[in-house]
Amino acid sequence: MDRAPGLSVRLKLTLSYAGFLTIAGALLLATVWVFLLRDVAVVSSRPGEFVPIRSVILQSYAPATAAVLAFLLVFGLVGGWILAGRMLAPLAHIAHATRLATNGSLSHRIRLPGRKDEFRELADAFDGMLAQLEAHVTEQQRFAANASHELRTPLAISKTLLDVARTDPNHDTGELIDHLHAVNTRAIDLTEALLLLSRADQRSFTREPVDLSLLAEEATETLLPLAEKRGVTIETSGDITLTSGSQALLQQLTTNLVHNAIVHNLPEQGTVWVHTGVRAKTVVLTVENTGEILTPQMVSTLTEPFQRGTERIRTDHAGVGLGLAIVKTITHAHDGTLTLTPRSSGGIRITVELPAITPHTDR
């Protein structure tokens, strides 16, 4: 990889090591020189005669000092170059992984060996980031493929209906309009659901105090005609549950949960329980319903877009297979947790836990 003109980090470290070593050696030699001249002034060569030896010391000490300094400089350069290379080697692995990630390869991991020092922590953090990016990109690609498939279906149906009407002039126009209206409504609802998912995923909303208990009551009243039509009983209970977030998104979350509990229930004798509660630092919304017995494997797929178990699904709701996927995205956007648990007698219990705020908290 080409670098901009200038000294490399390795060369800078090498020069620093050599410079510090040479300066330290020079200071040491200078100290010895000062003490040597102070303590040794003259020496007696014959009785009664004193001969100064400063010149002798200077002649013998100066070349040795120069040689030692030259040796320290060379030793510092060579040793510093080797040590800097060994110390900076982990950065080469990290830089290589970064280039691979830039080119779109998110499956590569550094997995830096050795002791857990600063470079190891940096490499492990980078590996964790790559893992999250890979999972996010994979999820987005799968979601985009599913969404494209679902959007293509109503468009293809509309095209087929129009082709039939074109080739058959005697075709009932009213029936055609009704079919087109239903197909276009489904396409619009799906598009709005996708936009809602994108908005929640990007957290592009203003936070304000929201009472989940009021949202649960509103969702229950709105969907009560649907529940009565299907013979499903709704029971609500709980306390005031204040959290911080988007009123519209949390209303959509609550409505989706109650709607899902009504639709996927026992016919004529089903029950839905909606409960709100407060814990130490969180508020909880629980929606529970009767229904068919679900396995843990089946439950784990319920929040996947357009997926239920191993089969693709479609519902008569605006989400068109996105109901619980929207709930999951909105929950995560509000820093909450979503838990799905199958009931032993059939049905499912869905719990949304969000950060709580006090009535006077202003965010």
Buried (B, 14 or more C-beta within 10 A) or exposed (E): EEEEEEEEEBBEBBBEBBBEBBEEBBEEBEEEBEEEBEEEEEEEEEEEEEEEBEEEBEEEBEEEBEEBBEEBBEBBBEBBBEBBEEBBEBBEBBEEBBEBBEEEEBEBBBEBEEEEEEBBEBBBEBBEEBEEEBEEEEEEEBBEEBBEEBBEBBEEBBEEBEEEBEEEEEEEEEEBEEBBEEBBEBBEBBBBBBEBBEBBBEBEBEBEBBBBBBBBBBBBEBBBEBBEEBEBEBEBEBBEBBBBBBBEBBBBBBBBBBBBBBBBBBEEEBBBBBBBBBEEEBBBBBBBBBBEEBEEEBBEBBBBBBBBBEEBBBBEBBBBBBBBBBBBBBBBBBEBEBEBBBBEEBBBBBBBBBEBBEEEEEE
